[in-house]
Amino acid sequence: MTVRGPRPSRKTRNPSPSPFEAASFRNTPFSRLSSAAQQLAVAEYIESFCVELRMMAQAAKLDTLVTFLDMARIEATIQIESHRTLGKPFD
């Protein structure tokens, strides 16, 4: 079964962006950074956001989400440390 959103009317010239387009880096402070600096900044942001989300999930007793958020935070931390240690972009 496929889930489809509402169809834009023919009158709509500028349909609302998809969630992916809305999350793009085109109009963010990250877009002005070099690729390596952008990767580091995004990894740092994700790491801190995962900490906050984990606390919320833990308070709500959502144990599986706590586990996944821990894994995401750990991966972000690894990427940050790798970037800082090697001093080059991580791919």
Residue pairs with C-beta under 8 A, 6 or more apart in sequence:
8 15
25 31
25 38
30 38
30 41
30 42
31 38
33 41
35 89
36 83
36 88
36 89
39 79
39 83
39 89
39 90
40 80
40 83
40 84
43 76
43 79
43 80
43 83
44 76
44 80
46 72
46 73
46 76
47 73
47 76
47 77
47 80
50 69
50 70
50 72
50 73
50 76
51 73
53 65
53 69
54 66
54 69
54 70
54 73
57 65
57 66
57 69
58 66
79 90
82 90
83 89
83 90
